[in-house]
Amino acid sequence: RSLRSKQIPMHRSGNDFTYIHGLKKGKHAFKFIVDDEWRFAPDQPTVADIEGRINNFIDVTGFTPFHGDDNFESRTLGDSVDVLEESKDKESWSQNIPGVDEYTKEPHPLPPHLRHIILNKAPSLTDTASLPTPQHVALNHLYCTAIKDNMMVLGVTVRFKGKFVTNVYYSPCS
């Protein structure tokens, strides 16, 4: 079995670097090139290769993708009908108020594809006024960069027919 090595550039978003790739089932070893040196992430699972070099690895042998919940709509519609019928009997309306634990949970992490914001992309060297074509999943989201030099930068990209328009707003923080 031969090992294949390929350098894949990662995308920077703030202090994070991401790369999204659909892996085949199995075990996969990987490393990072940081400042022109091969490195592994010590906080991730590791494995030594036959020459004793340490690599990170990920095992997706038993992974089964989520394709949606076929019963979701029937369950939610069934629940709402029951609540309405029960409410009619009592001649009152009510709502379930979430417990305190619901309000103190950590927010969901930002999906990785939304980290590829156009504000963090360097313009091309040939035409500094043009930006790279954005991913379709990044359209119609408001992005905010970290406040730097007392300036907040907001941006939003929309599509009109075959064109993309990015509006960038600069606001001093005072």
Solvent accessible surface area in square Angstrom, and as a share of the most:
residue,aa,sasa,rsa
1,R,260,0.95
2,S,98,0.63
3,L,140,0.70
4,R,227,0.83
5,S,99,0.64
6,K,159,0.67
7,Q,129,0.57
8,I,71,0.36
9,P,109,0.68
10,M,76,0.34
11,H,73,0.33
12,R,138,0.50
13,S,17,0.11
14,G,43,0.42
15,N,136,0.70
16,D,64,0.33
17,F,108,0.45
18,T,21,0.12
19,Y,85,0.32
20,I,99,0.50
21,H,110,0.49
22,G,71,0.69
23,L,78,0.39
24,K,171,0.72
25,K,128,0.54
26,G,20,0.19
27,K,131,0.56
28,H,53,0.24
29,A,67,0.52
30,F,70,0.29
31,K,53,0.22
32,F,61,0.25
33,I,72,0.36
34,V,66,0.38
35,D,119,0.62
36,D,137,0.71
37,E,98,0.44
38,W,133,0.47
39,R,103,0.38
40,F,78,0.32
41,A,20,0.15
42,P,119,0.75
43,D,119,0.62
44,Q,84,0.37
45,P,76,0.48
46,T,58,0.33
47,V,69,0.40
48,A,56,0.44
49,D,33,0.17
50,I,171,0.87
51,E,120,0.54
52,G,51,0.49
53,R,128,0.47
54,I,67,0.34
55,N,23,0.12
56,N,0,0.00
57,F,60,0.25
58,I,76,0.39
59,D,72,0.37
60,V,26,0.15
61,T,76,0.44
62,G,72,0.69
63,F,119,0.50
64,T,107,0.62
65,P,72,0.45
66,F,169,0.70
67,H,161,0.72
68,G,41,0.39
69,D,65,0.34
70,D,140,0.72
71,N,89,0.46
72,F,117,0.49
73,E,118,0.53
74,S,73,0.47
75,R,125,0.46
76,T,56,0.32
77,L,106,0.52
78,G,33,0.31
79,D,89,0.46
80,S,51,0.33
81,V,73,0.42
82,D,89,0.46
83,V,83,0.48
84,L,77,0.38
85,E,98,0.44
86,E,96,0.43
87,S,12,0.08
88,K,141,0.60
89,D,122,0.63
90,K,137,0.58
91,E,159,0.71
92,S,56,0.36
93,W,195,0.68
94,S,91,0.59
95,Q,163,0.72
96,N,152,0.78
97,I,151,0.77
98,P,67,0.42
99,G,45,0.43
100,V,114,0.66
101,D,109,0.56
102,E,94,0.42
103,Y,157,0.60
104,T,99,0.58
105,K,130,0.55
106,E,155,0.70
107,P,113,0.71
108,H,174,0.78
109,P,111,0.70
110,L,88,0.44
111,P,56,0.35
112,P,66,0.42
113,H,61,0.27
114,L,19,0.09
115,R,58,0.21
116,H,12,0.05
117,I,15,0.07
118,I,17,0.09
119,L,42,0.21
120,N,59,0.30
121,K,66,0.28
122,A,86,0.66
123,P,60,0.38
124,S,53,0.34
125,L,174,0.87
126,T,136,0.79
127,D,73,0.38
128,T,102,0.59
129,A,97,0.75
130,S,48,0.31
131,L,75,0.37
132,P,55,0.35
133,T,107,0.62
134,P,23,0.14
135,Q,79,0.35
136,H,133,0.60
137,V,51,0.29
138,A,6,0.05
139,L,15,0.07
140,N,111,0.57
141,H,70,0.31
142,L,120,0.60
143,Y,25,0.10
144,C,71,0.42
145,T,33,0.19
146,A,91,0.70
147,I,97,0.49
148,K,154,0.65
149,D,134,0.70
150,N,90,0.46
151,M,70,0.31
152,M,58,0.26
153,V,28,0.16
154,L,46,0.23
155,G,2,0.02
156,V,32,0.18
157,T,6,0.03
158,V,55,0.32
159,R,130,0.47
160,F,136,0.56
161,K,167,0.71
162,G,67,0.65
163,K,145,0.61
164,F,74,0.31
165,V,71,0.41
166,T,36,0.21
167,N,62,0.32
168,V,54,0.31
169,Y,115,0.44
170,Y,150,0.57
171,S,50,0.32
172,P,93,0.58
173,C,35,0.21
174,S,153,0.98
